Amino acid sequence: MTSQSIPDVLQASCDFDDHSFHTHSQRAADDPTGVPVFPPEEAVGDDFTPFNIEYRDFHINILPPTPLELFQLLTPISLIHSWIGYTNAWVAYLIENGIIDNWNTPISKGSRILKWEGISTPPVYVWLRVMI
């Protein structure tokens, strides 16, 4: 009994590849990143000054007791205010243009978006607390 030969993986994938999505040259045939090839730098530096780092004692900070407090520690309040501004501006845009989503669906008379009063910081933190 004879068996069929198994095609090389590269050959099998190339048979179906029409290069439709190749927009620029790739570094190598098997390089999926498509990083451009730059020529090597000709100049060699001979003046190296090391960066001296001052010694500091090792210290571990205690984490906050709740995930929300950890989130508040790592996320500046200015970012939360930006989220609130973006959300309120988006809803104002939708109401102004009479649509309720990205697909330009018209607002009906009973749509909840017409009752929008905007959001503020406390409801955002309540929502985050529920999500965490």
N, C-alpha and C positions, 0 to 999 in steps of 0.2 A: 504494500500500500504506500503510495507516495503522498506527501503532504505539500500543500502550496507554500511557497516561501512567504515569510512575513516581511512586508516592505519596511524599509528603514523609516523610523519615526519622522525624521526631517523630510524625507521624500514624500511620505504620506501627507504631511501637513502642507507641503508646498503645492501638491496637486490641486488643492482646493483654494489656495490663497491667490487672489487676483490682484493683490497689492492695492486695493481700493483705499485702505486707511493709512497707507504709508505716505506721510506728507513731507518727510525729510529723510536724509540718509541716517542710517543707524551706525553705531560704533562697530558692531560686529553682527554677523548673521544671527547669532543667538541672543543678542542684547535687546530685551523688550522695552528698554527705557527710551531709546532714541536720543540719547544725549549727544549734542554736537561735539565734534572732535576739534579741539583747539590745538594749535602748535605748541610745543613745549617752550617754556620761558628760557631765553638765551642767557640773560644776565644772572650771575650767581652772586648772592650777597655774602660778604665776608665780615660784616660788622654786626655781630649778634650781641644784644644786650638782654640778659635774662630779666624777667619780671620777678621782682622780689615780693613775696607775700609775707605779711606780718603774721607771727604766730598768734593763734587764739586758742583759748581753752575750749575743749569739747563740751557742748551743751545740747541737751535734748529738751525741746519744749513739750509740755503736756498738751494733748489734743483737747479741744472743747468737748463737753459732755454729750452734746447732741449733734447729729449731722447738719441740722440747720445752722447752728452756730459755727460749725466748720465751714459751711458754705459762705456764711456772712464774713468770716475771717478772710477767705480767699477771693471773694468777689466784691469789688468796691461798690459802694452805694451809687456812685456816678454811673456805673454800668447798668444797674437796676433802673435808674431814672431814664437812661437811654432806651432801654427795652420798653418802658412805659410810654415814652414819647413816640417811639416808632409804632407801637400798637395803636395808640390813640390817633395818630396821624393817618394810619392806614384805614381805620374805621371811618374817620372823617372824610377821607377820599372816597370810600365806597358809598357813603350816604350822599355826598355831594354829587356823585355821578350816577346815583340810582341803581347801583349793582351790589350784589352780595358776595362775589367771589372773583377769582382770576378769570373765569370763563364768561364774564359779563352777563351773568344771570340777573335779570331785573328783580328789584325789590318788590315784594308783594305788600299790600296794605297792612297785613298782620305780621310782618316780619319783626323778629326780636331785635334786629339791628337798629330799628328806628327808636328803640327805647334805651339805646346805649348812652350811658352817662360818663364813660371814661373809667380808667382804672387808676389806682394810686398804689403807693408802696405797700401798705398792709395787706391788701388782697393778693398781691404778687407773692408776698412771703407766706400767706396761707396756702396758696396754690403750690408753691415750692415745698412746703412742709408735707402736703398731701402726696406730692410726687416722690419725695425722698422717703 
